[in-house]
Amino acid sequence: MHFGSSESIKSFLRYSNCMGTVSIAYVTRELSENILRVVELKGLNFSRYLCFVTAQGKEIGAV
């Protein structure tokens, strides 16, 4: 299944008995209100790559 936004994923998960993946930072309210919960799966690790974009010709320092 493919959803167009993290908000639609949260809504689907809230009203189904399915599992999905979203950033914990994006579901802090739902976690604190026990609407959603974290399920840890041994041996399953996710990683992601982040890119930083700036206007052409402008440099930024290290973050």
N, CA, C, O and CB atoms as a CASP TS submission, in Angstrom:
PFRMAT TS
TARGET T0000
AUTHOR 0000-0000-0000
METHOD Language model
MODEL 1
PARENT N/A
ATOM      1  N   MET     1       0.840  -1.161   0.000  1.00  0.00           N
ATOM      2  CA  MET     1       0.000   0.000   0.000  1.00  0.00           C
ATOM      3  C   MET     1       0.894   1.236   0.000  1.00  0.00           C
ATOM      4  O   MET     1       1.961   1.223   0.614  1.00  0.00           O
ATOM      5  CB  MET     1      -0.960  -0.009   1.209  1.00  0.00           C
ATOM      6  N   HIS     2       0.484   2.279  -0.663  1.00  0.00           N
ATOM      7  CA  HIS     2       1.249   3.522  -0.703  1.00  0.00           C
ATOM      8  C   HIS     2       0.326   4.670  -0.338  1.00  0.00           C
ATOM      9  O   HIS     2      -0.760   4.812  -0.899  1.00  0.00           O
ATOM     10  CB  HIS     2       1.890   3.749  -2.104  1.00  0.00           C
ATOM     11  N   PHE     3       0.768   5.490   0.609  1.00  0.00           N
ATOM     12  CA  PHE     3      -0.003   6.665   1.024  1.00  0.00           C
ATOM     13  C   PHE     3       0.766   7.916   0.636  1.00  0.00           C
ATOM     14  O   PHE     3       1.993   7.891   0.538  1.00  0.00           O
ATOM     15  CB  PHE     3      -0.288   6.644   2.559  1.00  0.00           C
ATOM     16  N   GLY     4       0.053   9.001   0.417  1.00  0.00           N
ATOM     17  CA  GLY     4       0.669  10.233  -0.046  1.00  0.00           C
ATOM     18  C   GLY     4       1.318  11.079   1.034  1.00  0.00           C
ATOM     19  O   GLY     4       2.071  12.002   0.723  1.00  0.00           O
ATOM     20  N   SER     5       1.040  10.780   2.308  1.00  0.00           N
ATOM     21  CA  SER     5       1.610  11.598   3.373  1.00  0.00           C
ATOM     22  C   SER     5       1.694  10.795   4.667  1.00  0.00           C
ATOM     23  O   SER     5       1.036   9.765   4.819  1.00  0.00           O
ATOM     24  CB  SER     5       0.772  12.875   3.586  1.00  0.00           C
ATOM     25  N   SER     6       2.504  11.276   5.584  1.00  0.00           N
ATOM     26  CA  SER     6       2.608  10.636   6.899  1.00  0.00           C
ATOM     27  C   SER     6       1.297  10.752   7.660  1.00  0.00           C
ATOM     28  O   SER     6       0.949   9.864   8.439  1.00  0.00           O
ATOM     29  CB  SER     6       3.749  11.261   7.717  1.00  0.00           C
ATOM     30  N   GLU     7       0.574  11.832   7.441  1.00  0.00           N
ATOM     31  CA  GLU     7      -0.726  12.021   8.102  1.00  0.00           C
ATOM     32  C   GLU     7      -1.711  10.930   7.678  1.00  0.00           C
ATOM     33  O   GLU     7      -2.464  10.415   8.504  1.00  0.00           O
ATOM     34  CB  GLU     7      -1.305  13.420   7.772  1.00  0.00           C
ATOM     35  N   SER     8      -1.703  10.584   6.402  1.00  0.00           N
ATOM     36  CA  SER     8      -2.607   9.527   5.940  1.00  0.00           C
ATOM     37  C   SER     8      -2.186   8.167   6.488  1.00  0.00           C
ATOM     38  O   SER     8      -3.044   7.327   6.758  1.00  0.00           O
ATOM     39  CB  SER     8      -2.645   9.488   4.407  1.00  0.00           C
ATOM     40  N   ILE     9      -0.897   7.931   6.656  1.00  0.00           N
ATOM     41  CA  ILE     9      -0.422   6.688   7.268  1.00  0.00           C
ATOM     42  C   ILE     9      -0.912   6.609   8.709  1.00  0.00           C
ATOM     43  O   ILE     9      -1.429   5.576   9.135  1.00  0.00           O
ATOM     44  CB  ILE     9       1.127   6.599   7.214  1.00  0.00           C
ATOM     45  N   LYS    10      -0.750   7.698   9.462  1.00  0.00           N
ATOM     46  CA  LYS    10      -1.200   7.716  10.853  1.00  0.00           C
ATOM     47  C   LYS    10      -2.695   7.444  10.945  1.00  0.00           C
ATOM     48  O   LYS    10      -3.129   6.673  11.800  1.00  0.00           O
ATOM     49  CB  LYS    10      -0.870   9.062  11.506  1.00  0.00           C
ATOM     50  N   SER    11      -3.474   8.054  10.093  1.00  0.00           N
ATOM     51  CA  SER    11      -4.920   7.866  10.109  1.00  0.00           C
ATOM     52  C   SER    11      -5.288   6.420   9.808  1.00  0.00           C
ATOM     53  O   SER    11      -6.132   5.835  10.488  1.00  0.00           O
ATOM     54  CB  SER    11      -5.588   8.799   9.102  1.00  0.00           C
ATOM     55  N   PHE    12      -4.657   5.843   8.790  1.00  0.00           N
ATOM     56  CA  PHE    12      -4.920   4.453   8.450  1.00  0.00           C
ATOM     57  C   PHE    12      -4.578   3.531   9.618  1.00  0.00           C
ATOM     58  O   PHE    12      -5.369   2.655   9.968  1.00  0.00           O
ATOM     59  CB  PHE    12      -4.126   4.051   7.208  1.00  0.00           C
ATOM     60  N   LEU    13      -3.407   3.721  10.223  1.00  0.00           N
ATOM     61  CA  LEU    13      -2.978   2.866  11.326  1.00  0.00           C
ATOM     62  C   LEU    13      -3.902   2.995  12.524  1.00  0.00           C
ATOM     63  O   LEU    13      -4.169   2.016  13.221  1.00  0.00           O
ATOM     64  CB  LEU    13      -1.555   3.205  11.732  1.00  0.00           C
ATOM     65  N   ARG    14      -4.385   4.198  12.759  1.00  0.00           N
ATOM     66  CA  ARG    14      -5.258   4.431  13.913  1.00  0.00           C
ATOM     67  C   ARG    14      -6.545   3.612  13.810  1.00  0.00           C
ATOM     68  O   ARG    14      -7.046   3.114  14.819  1.00  0.00           O
ATOM     69  CB  ARG    14      -5.595   5.925  14.031  1.00  0.00           C
ATOM     70  N   TYR    15      -7.071   3.474  12.620  1.00  0.00           N
ATOM     71  CA  TYR    15      -8.367   2.815  12.449  1.00  0.00           C
ATOM     72  C   TYR    15      -8.262   1.426  11.817  1.00  0.00           C
ATOM     73  O   TYR    15      -9.236   0.931  11.251  1.00  0.00           O
ATOM     74  CB  TYR    15      -9.264   3.679  11.604  1.00  0.00           C
ATOM     75  N   SER    16      -7.100   0.800  11.907  1.00  0.00           N
ATOM     76  CA  SER    16      -6.930  -0.553  11.376  1.00  0.00           C
ATOM     77  C   SER    16      -6.154  -1.386  12.392  1.00  0.00           C
ATOM     78  O   SER    16      -5.734  -0.882  13.434  1.00  0.00           O
ATOM     79  CB  SER    16      -6.196  -0.530   9.996  1.00  0.00           C
ATOM     80  N   ASN    17      -5.971  -2.650  12.080  1.00  0.00           N
ATOM     81  CA  ASN    17      -5.153  -3.496  12.943  1.00  0.00           C
ATOM     82  C   ASN    17      -3.839  -3.838  12.249  1.00  0.00           C
ATOM     83  O   ASN    17      -3.291  -4.925  12.435  1.00  0.00           O
ATOM     84  CB  ASN    17      -5.913  -4.784  13.324  1.00  0.00           C
ATOM     85  N   CYS    18      -3.343  -2.904  11.452  1.00  0.00           N
ATOM     86  CA  CYS    18      -2.127  -3.094  10.667  1.00  0.00           C
ATOM     87  C   CYS    18      -0.932  -2.431  11.333  1.00  0.00           C
ATOM     88  O   CYS    18      -1.071  -1.693  12.308  1.00  0.00           O
ATOM     89  CB  CYS    18      -2.311  -2.541   9.260  1.00  0.00           C
ATOM     90  N   MET    19       0.248  -2.712  10.783  1.00  0.00           N
ATOM     91  CA  MET    19       1.481  -2.076  11.225  1.00  0.00           C
ATOM     92  C   MET    19       2.031  -1.252  10.080  1.00  0.00           C
ATOM     93  O   MET    19       1.776  -1.553   8.914  1.00  0.00           O
ATOM     94  CB  MET    19       2.521  -3.125  11.708  1.00  0.00           C
ATOM     95  N   GLY    20       2.783  -0.214  10.407  1.00  0.00           N
ATOM     96  CA  GLY    20       3.414   0.618   9.395  1.00  0.00           C
ATOM     97  C   GLY    20       4.658   1.253   9.963  1.00  0.00           C
ATOM     98  O   GLY    20       4.958   1.093  11.146  1.00  0.00           O
ATOM     99  N   THR    21       5.382   1.970   9.133  1.00  0.00           N
ATOM    100  CA  THR    21       6.594   2.647   9.585  1.00  0.00           C
ATOM    101  C   THR    21       6.485   4.141   9.341  1.00  0.00           C
ATOM    102  O   THR    21       6.210   4.586   8.226  1.00  0.00           O
ATOM    103  CB  THR    21       7.831   2.079   8.876  1.00  0.00           C
ATOM    104  N   VAL    22       6.703   4.901  10.391  1.00  0.00           N
ATOM    105  CA  VAL    22       6.784   6.361  10.333  1.00  0.00           C
ATOM    106  C   VAL    22       7.836   6.785  11.350  1.00  0.00           C
ATOM    107  O   VAL    22       8.209   6.003  12.225  1.00  0.00           O
ATOM    108  CB  VAL    22       5.383   7.045  10.624  1.00  0.00           C
ATOM    109  N   SER    23       8.304   7.994  11.238  1.00  0.00           N
ATOM    110  CA  SER    23       9.261   8.524  12.194  1.00  0.00           C
ATOM    111  C   SER    23       8.602   8.677  13.561  1.00  0.00           C
ATOM    112  O   SER    23       7.478   9.168  13.665  1.00  0.00           O
ATOM    113  CB  SER    23       9.824   9.873  11.710  1.00  0.00           C
ATOM    114  N   ILE    24       9.309   8.252  14.609  1.00  0.00           N
ATOM    115  CA  ILE    24       8.786   8.423  15.964  1.00  0.00           C
ATOM    116  C   ILE    24       8.539   9.897  16.251  1.00  0.00           C
ATOM    117  O   ILE    24       7.591  10.244  16.956  1.00  0.00           O
ATOM    118  CB  ILE    24       9.758   7.831  17.003  1.00  0.00           C
ATOM    119  N   ALA    25       9.389  10.765  15.708  1.00  0.00           N
ATOM    120  CA  ALA    25       9.216  12.204  15.916  1.00  0.00           C
ATOM    121  C   ALA    25       7.869  12.687  15.394  1.00  0.00           C
ATOM    122  O   ALA    25       7.331  13.675  15.894  1.00  0.00           O
ATOM    123  CB  ALA    25      10.342  12.976  15.237  1.00  0.00           C
ATOM    124  N   TYR    26       7.323  12.007  14.400  1.00  0.00           N
ATOM    125  CA  TYR    26       6.065  12.437  13.797  1.00  0.00           C
ATOM    126  C   TYR    26       4.838  11.936  14.560  1.00  0.00           C
ATOM    127  O   TYR    26       3.735  12.435  14.339  1.00  0.00           O
ATOM    128  CB  TYR    26       5.998  11.961  12.368  1.00  0.00           C
ATOM    129  N   VAL    27       5.011  10.964  15.448  1.00  0.00           N
ATOM    130  CA  VAL    27       3.863  10.410  16.169  1.00  0.00           C
ATOM    131  C   VAL    27       3.965  10.599  17.680  1.00  0.00           C
ATOM    132  O   VAL    27       3.374   9.826  18.434  1.00  0.00           O
ATOM    133  CB  VAL    27       3.723   8.939  15.854  1.00  0.00           C
ATOM    134  N   THR    28       4.694  11.598  18.131  1.00  0.00           N
ATOM    135  CA  THR    28       4.871  11.791  19.580  1.00  0.00           C
ATOM    136  C   THR    28       3.537  12.011  20.289  1.00  0.00           C
ATOM    137  O   THR    28       3.323  11.474  21.376  1.00  0.00           O
ATOM    138  CB  THR    28       5.800  12.982  19.847  1.00  0.00           C
ATOM    139  N   ARG    29       2.647  12.783  19.699  1.00  0.00           N
ATOM    140  CA  ARG    29       1.336  13.022  20.334  1.00  0.00           C
ATOM    141  C   ARG    29       0.551  11.714  20.420  1.00  0.00           C
ATOM    142  O   ARG    29      -0.010  11.392  21.468  1.00  0.00           O
ATOM    143  CB  ARG    29       0.519  14.089  19.540  1.00  0.00           C
ATOM    144  N   GLU    30       0.511  10.966  19.326  1.00  0.00           N
ATOM    145  CA  GLU    30      -0.234   9.711  19.308  1.00  0.00           C
ATOM    146  C   GLU    30       0.344   8.695  20.283  1.00  0.00           C
ATOM    147  O   GLU    30      -0.396   7.917  20.885  1.00  0.00           O
ATOM    148  CB  GLU    30      -0.246   9.131  17.907  1.00  0.00           C
ATOM    149  N   LEU    31       1.663   8.702  20.440  1.00  0.00           N
ATOM    150  CA  LEU    31       2.294   7.801  21.406  1.00  0.00           C
ATOM    151  C   LEU    31       1.939   8.207  22.833  1.00  0.00           C
ATOM    152  O   LEU    31       1.617   7.352  23.658  1.00  0.00           O
ATOM    153  CB  LEU    31       3.823   7.795  21.220  1.00  0.00           C
ATOM    154  N   SER    32       1.996   9.500  23.129  1.00  0.00           N
ATOM    155  CA  SER    32       1.702   9.965  24.489  1.00  0.00           C
ATOM    156  C   SER    32       0.234   9.765  24.854  1.00  0.00           C
ATOM    157  O   SER    32      -0.089   9.614  26.033  1.00  0.00           O
ATOM    158  CB  SER    32       2.070  11.438  24.633  1.00  0.00           C
ATOM    159  N   GLU    33      -0.660   9.760  23.868  1.00  0.00           N
ATOM    160  CA  GLU    33      -2.094   9.558  24.113  1.00  0.00           C
ATOM    161  C   GLU    33      -2.513   8.099  23.920  1.00  0.00           C
ATOM    162  O   GLU    33      -3.703   7.787  23.917  1.00  0.00           O
ATOM    163  CB  GLU    33      -2.914  10.452  23.186  1.00  0.00           C
ATOM    164  N   ASN    34      -1.531   7.209  23.759  1.00  0.00           N
ATOM    165  CA  ASN    34      -1.775   5.774  23.559  1.00  0.00           C
ATOM    166  C   ASN    34      -2.691   5.478  22.373  1.00  0.00           C
ATOM    167  O   ASN    34      -3.458   4.515  22.398  1.00  0.00           O
ATOM    168  CB  ASN    34      -2.375   5.182  24.811  1.00  0.00           C
ATOM    169  N   ILE    35      -2.608   6.299  21.351  1.00  0.00           N
ATOM    170  CA  ILE    35      -3.362   6.064  20.120  1.00  0.00           C
ATOM    171  C   ILE    35      -2.591   5.080  19.248  1.00  0.00           C
ATOM    172  O   ILE    35      -3.173   4.163  18.668  1.00  0.00           O
ATOM    173  CB  ILE    35      -3.620   7.399  19.355  1.00  0.00           C
ATOM    174  N   LEU    36      -1.283   5.276  19.161  1.00  0.00           N
ATOM    175  CA  LEU    36      -0.388   4.368  18.446  1.00  0.00           C
ATOM    176  C   LEU    36       0.663   3.876  19.424  1.00  0.00           C
ATOM    177  O   LEU    36       0.851   4.467  20.487  1.00  0.00           O
ATOM    178  CB  LEU    36       0.273   5.067  17.213  1.00  0.00           C
ATOM    179  N   ARG    37       1.349   2.800  19.072  1.00  0.00           N
ATOM    180  CA  ARG    37       2.416   2.299  19.935  1.00  0.00           C
ATOM    181  C   ARG    37       3.573   1.807  19.080  1.00  0.00           C
ATOM    182  O   ARG    37       3.404   1.478  17.906  1.00  0.00           O
ATOM    183  CB  ARG    37       1.900   1.166  20.854  1.00  0.00           C
ATOM    184  N   VAL    38       4.735   1.765  19.681  1.00  0.00           N
ATOM    185  CA  VAL    38       5.943   1.290  19.019  1.00  0.00           C
ATOM    186  C   VAL    38       6.035  -0.212  19.231  1.00  0.00           C
ATOM    187  O   VAL    38       5.865  -0.704  20.347  1.00  0.00           O
ATOM    188  CB  VAL    38       7.218   2.017  19.560  1.00  0.00           C
ATOM    189  N   VAL    39       6.304  -0.933  18.155  1.00  0.00           N
ATOM    190  CA  VAL    39       6.541  -2.371  18.226  1.00  0.00           C
ATOM    191  C   VAL    39       7.960  -2.600  17.719  1.00  0.00           C
ATOM    192  O   VAL    39       8.254  -2.365  16.547  1.00  0.00           O
ATOM    193  CB  VAL    39       5.474  -3.193  17.382  1.00  0.00           C
ATOM    194  N   GLU    40       8.831  -3.057  18.603  1.00  0.00           N
ATOM    195  CA  GLU    40      10.218  -3.299  18.209  1.00  0.00           C
ATOM    196  C   GLU    40      10.355  -4.725  17.692  1.00  0.00           C
ATOM    197  O   GLU    40       9.884  -5.670  18.325  1.00  0.00           O
ATOM    198  CB  GLU    40      11.186  -3.052  19.396  1.00  0.00           C
ATOM    199  N   LEU    41      10.991  -4.873  16.557  1.00  0.00           N
ATOM    200  CA  LEU    41      11.213  -6.175  15.944  1.00  0.00           C
ATOM    201  C   LEU    41      12.702  -6.477  15.963  1.00  0.00           C
ATOM    202  O   LEU    41      13.487  -5.751  15.353  1.00  0.00           O
ATOM    203  CB  LEU    41      10.658  -6.217  14.494  1.00  0.00           C
ATOM    204  N   LYS    42      13.102  -7.535  16.653  1.00  0.00           N
ATOM    205  CA  LYS    42      14.520  -7.890  16.753  1.00  0.00           C
ATOM    206  C   LYS    42      15.099  -8.146  15.378  1.00  0.00           C
ATOM    207  O   LYS    42      14.499  -8.830  14.549  1.00  0.00           O
ATOM    208  CB  LYS    42      14.714  -9.124  17.646  1.00  0.00           C
ATOM    209  N   GLY    43      16.269  -7.588  15.152  1.00  0.00           N
ATOM    210  CA  GLY    43      16.983  -7.816  13.906  1.00  0.00           C
ATOM    211  C   GLY    43      16.522  -6.955  12.742  1.00  0.00           C
ATOM    212  O   GLY    43      17.081  -7.057  11.649  1.00  0.00           O
ATOM    213  N   LEU    44      15.526  -6.118  12.944  1.00  0.00           N
ATOM    214  CA  LEU    44      15.038  -5.259  11.870  1.00  0.00           C
ATOM    215  C   LEU    44      15.509  -3.834  12.141  1.00  0.00           C
ATOM    216  O   LEU    44      15.097  -3.213  13.120  1.00  0.00           O
ATOM    217  CB  LEU    44      13.479  -5.323  11.755  1.00  0.00           C
ATOM    218  N   ASN    45      16.369  -3.324  11.276  1.00  0.00           N
ATOM    219  CA  ASN    45      16.896  -1.973  11.435  1.00  0.00           C
ATOM    220  C   ASN    45      16.624  -1.171  10.174  1.00  0.00           C
ATOM    221  O   ASN    45      16.760  -1.680   9.061  1.00  0.00           O
ATOM    222  CB  ASN    45      18.411  -2.001  11.748  1.00  0.00           C
ATOM    223  N   PHE    46      16.247   0.062  10.350  1.00  0.00           N
ATOM    224  CA  PHE    46      16.017   0.968   9.237  1.00  0.00           C
ATOM    225  C   PHE    46      17.055   2.084   9.289  1.00  0.00           C
ATOM    226  O   PHE    46      17.457   2.515  10.370  1.00  0.00           O
ATOM    227  CB  PHE    46      14.574   1.546   9.273  1.00  0.00           C
ATOM    228  N   SER    47      17.475   2.538   8.147  1.00  0.00           N
ATOM    229  CA  SER    47      18.327   3.712   8.085  1.00  0.00           C
ATOM    230  C   SER    47      17.824   4.576   6.939  1.00  0.00           C
ATOM    231  O   SER    47      17.179   4.088   6.010  1.00  0.00           O
ATOM    232  CB  SER    47      19.836   3.324   7.895  1.00  0.00           C
ATOM    233  N   ARG    48      18.120   5.839   7.015  1.00  0.00           N
ATOM    234  CA  ARG    48      17.731   6.730   5.922  1.00  0.00           C
ATOM    235  C   ARG    48      18.821   7.751   5.712  1.00  0.00           C
ATOM    236  O   ARG    48      19.608   8.046   6.612  1.00  0.00           O
ATOM    237  CB  ARG    48      16.380   7.426   6.211  1.00  0.00           C
ATOM    238  N   TYR    49      18.850   8.282   4.516  1.00  0.00           N
ATOM    239  CA  TYR    49      19.848   9.272   4.143  1.00  0.00           C
ATOM    240  C   TYR    49      19.169  10.620   4.034  1.00  0.00           C
ATOM    241  O   TYR    49      18.082  10.737   3.466  1.00  0.00           O
ATOM    242  CB  TYR    49      20.553   8.893   2.814  1.00  0.00           C
ATOM    243  N   LEU    50      19.810  11.629   4.576  1.00  0.00           N
ATOM    244  CA  LEU    50      19.267  12.980   4.521  1.00  0.00           C
ATOM    245  C   LEU    50      20.128  13.831   3.600  1.00  0.00           C
ATOM    246  O   LEU    50      21.353  13.713   3.600  1.00  0.00           O
ATOM    247  CB  LEU    50      19.190  13.606   5.934  1.00  0.00           C
ATOM    248  N   CYS    51      19.494  14.672   2.829  1.00  0.00           N
ATOM    249  CA  CYS    51      20.189  15.602   1.946  1.00  0.00           C
ATOM    250  C   CYS    51      19.814  17.022   2.350  1.00  0.00           C
ATOM    251  O   CYS    51      18.665  17.294   2.699  1.00  0.00           O
ATOM    252  CB  CYS    51      19.837  15.333   0.446  1.00  0.00           C
ATOM    253  N   PHE    52      20.769  17.906   2.301  1.00  0.00           N
ATOM    254  CA  PHE    52      20.529  19.301   2.604  1.00  0.00           C
ATOM    255  C   PHE    52      20.679  20.100   1.317  1.00  0.00           C
ATOM    256  O   PHE    52      21.653  19.935   0.583  1.00  0.00           O
ATOM    257  CB  PHE    52      21.499  19.816   3.705  1.00  0.00           C
ATOM    258  N   VAL    53      19.728  20.946   1.058  1.00  0.00           N
ATOM    259  CA  VAL    53      19.718  21.706  -0.176  1.00  0.00           C
ATOM    260  C   VAL    53      19.776  23.188   0.152  1.00  0.00           C
ATOM    261  O   VAL    53      19.090  23.663   1.057  1.00  0.00           O
ATOM    262  CB  VAL    53      18.471  21.376  -1.019  1.00  0.00           C
ATOM    263  N   THR    54      20.608  23.919  -0.599  1.00  0.00           N
ATOM    264  CA  THR    54      20.706  25.375  -0.448  1.00  0.00           C
ATOM    265  C   THR    54      20.606  26.025  -1.814  1.00  0.00           C
ATOM    266  O   THR    54      20.714  25.364  -2.847  1.00  0.00           O
ATOM    267  CB  THR    54      22.032  25.781   0.254  1.00  0.00           C
ATOM    268  N   ALA    55      20.399  27.323  -1.799  1.00  0.00           N
ATOM    269  CA  ALA    55      20.357  28.056  -3.050  1.00  0.00           C
ATOM    270  C   ALA    55      21.714  27.982  -3.755  1.00  0.00           C
ATOM    271  O   ALA    55      22.758  27.987  -3.103  1.00  0.00           O
ATOM    272  CB  ALA    55      19.955  29.518  -2.802  1.00  0.00           C
ATOM    273  N   GLN    56      21.694  27.916  -5.055  1.00  0.00           N
ATOM    274  CA  GLN    56      22.931  27.803  -5.830  1.00  0.00           C
ATOM    275  C   GLN    56      23.845  28.993  -5.535  1.00  0.00           C
ATOM    276  O   GLN    56      23.404  30.142  -5.500  1.00  0.00           O
ATOM    277  CB  GLN    56      22.623  27.720  -7.347  1.00  0.00           C
ATOM    278  N   GLY    57      25.114  28.691  -5.326  1.00  0.00           N
ATOM    279  CA  GLY    57      26.099  29.747  -5.077  1.00  0.00           C
ATOM    280  C   GLY    57      26.274  30.108  -3.621  1.00  0.00           C
ATOM    281  O   GLY    57      27.171  30.882  -3.286  1.00  0.00           O
ATOM    282  N   LYS    58      25.449  29.572  -2.751  1.00  0.00           N
ATOM    283  CA  LYS    58      25.570  29.865  -1.316  1.00  0.00           C
ATOM    284  C   LYS    58      26.105  28.631  -0.614  1.00  0.00           C
ATOM    285  O   LYS    58      25.630  27.515  -0.825  1.00  0.00           O
ATOM    286  CB  LYS    58      24.198  30.301  -0.703  1.00  0.00           C
ATOM    287  N   GLU    59      27.108  28.858   0.228  1.00  0.00           N
ATOM    288  CA  GLU    59      27.677  27.767   0.991  1.00  0.00           C
ATOM    289  C   GLU    59      27.204  27.847   2.428  1.00  0.00           C
ATOM    290  O   GLU    59      26.958  28.931   2.956  1.00  0.00           O
ATOM    291  CB  GLU    59      29.204  27.791   0.921  1.00  0.00           C
ATOM    292  N   ILE    60      27.081  26.685   3.057  1.00  0.00           N
ATOM    293  CA  ILE    60      26.750  26.650   4.476  1.00  0.00           C
ATOM    294  C   ILE    60      27.838  25.902   5.205  1.00  0.00           C
ATOM    295  O   ILE    60      28.513  25.058   4.617  1.00  0.00           O
ATOM    296  CB  ILE    60      25.370  25.993   4.722  1.00  0.00           C
ATOM    297  N   GLY    61      28.016  26.195   6.462  1.00  0.00           N
ATOM    298  CA  GLY    61      29.009  25.505   7.267  1.00  0.00           C
ATOM    299  C   GLY    61      28.522  24.133   7.675  1.00  0.00           C
ATOM    300  O   GLY    61      27.373  23.767   7.432  1.00  0.00           O
ATOM    301  N   ALA    62      29.409  23.381   8.299  1.00  0.00           N
ATOM    302  CA  ALA    62      29.045  22.040   8.783  1.00  0.00           C
ATOM    303  C   ALA    62      28.011  22.172   9.878  1.00  0.00           C
ATOM    304  O   ALA    62      28.039  23.110  10.675  1.00  0.00           O
ATOM    305  CB  ALA    62      30.290  21.267   9.302  1.00  0.00           C
ATOM    306  N   VAL    63      27.107  21.229   9.904  1.00  0.00           N
ATOM    307  CA  VAL    63      26.028  21.238  10.899  1.00  0.00           C
ATOM    308  C   VAL    63      26.409  20.343  12.037  1.00  0.00           C
ATOM    309  O   VAL    63      25.646  20.199  12.992  1.00  0.00           O
ATOM    310  CB  VAL    63      24.683  20.791  10.289  1.00  0.00           C
TER
END
